[in-house]
Amino acid sequence: MEYKLFIDSDVVIDFFTDRAPHVNPASELFELNEQGSVKLFLSAVSINNIYHITRRFLGHHKALDAIEALIEMTEIVGTTKNEIFQALKNNFSDFEDSIQYSSALTIKDLDAIITRNIKDYRNSSIAVMTPLNFLKMKDKSES
């Protein structure tokens, strides 16, 4: 079974910057994506934030290389006026997460939103999990 997962920018940043202790579960998600077990989706809005933060760790050129690799590894979901209007209505405390959530809502048959900030998505109608919790759930369901 291929899982369709929307990944929050924090998971991507953990992956590219080797942020301990979060890098291993994030890396495992990207490995599963490469193997075809999961399909990763990302909001276009996240790209700038990911670049900005990874640049501090990697420098400009390596951060751009990371962004290029990222767009090859994931499906990028656009953000339109509709998603912004929806984000204003979501009742989320973090507006960036609200926009990401609105983008996630456009993905047909999405299985989960993967983030380290579950509390920011408490009003989600989509399952929300940390990378580690998703991996445990996946392993359990395949046993």
Secondary structure, DSSP 8 states (H G I E B T S, - for coil): --EEEEE-HHHHHHHHHT-TTTHHHHHHHHHHHHHTSEEEEEEHHHHHHHHHHHHHHH-HHHHHHHHHHHHHHSEEE---HHHHHHHHHS--SSHHHHHHHHHHTTSTT--EEE-S-GGGGTT-SS-EE-HHHHHHHHHHHH-
